[in-house]
Amino acid sequence: METMVLRKIGFGAYIKIFFISGLGIGVLVGVIIFIIGLLGGPATATFGQTEYTGITAGLLALLIAPLSGALALCWFAVCMYPAFFLFLKLSNGIKIKAIIGPARVSAMPTESGISSGSMMSPGSEIAAD
């Protein structure tokens, strides 16, 4: 892993990081509630006006918790992006350890009009005609 300085991040990339983190947290919470429901613990889930308990609550948690976690963290990311962007500007970036590789582009137009997958190297650009 290389140590790099993150000086700027696009809004879409910032949201993707929080969305994937929210999914992970939601899956973890859903699995925990599902296990509690399987073991007969006090697992409850309210969906609309109806309250479910036990295994049914665990199954609902497996479905709903990842989505709600992702949406909650996306909302948090949208609210925090201006502050994070300002922090990056004022602090001249933050050091991160990451493995950066080429982006996989699945449909690149060619002169013959046939699309083929290709690997782009870092720093390469696609010119728009």
FENCOR-V319805 format. One line per field, one symbol per residue. phi: phi as a letter, one per 40 degrees, with the letter a starting at -180 (. if undefined). psi: psi as a letter, one per 20 degrees, with the letter a starting at -180 (. if undefined). burial: + if it has 9 or more other ideal C-beta (glycine too) atoms within 8 Angstrom, else -. A space follows every 10 residues. Layout:
phi = ???
psi = ???
burial = ???
This chain:
phi = .ccbbcbabc cccccdcccc cccccccccc cccccccccg cccbbbbgcc bbbgcccccc cccccccccc cccccccccc ddccccdccc cggbcbbabb bcccbcbbcb ccgccacabc ccgcbbccc
psi = qqproohqpq gghgggghgh ghgggggggg gghggghhjj alpqppocip pqrchghggh hhghggghgg hghggggghi gggggggggh jkrqpqpqop rqqophnpqr hiipqqqrpp qpiqqppp.
burial = ---+-+---- ---++-++++ +++++++-++ +-+++++--- --+-+----- -+++-+++++ ++++++++++ ++++-++--- +--++--+-- ---------- ----+--+-- ---------+ ---------
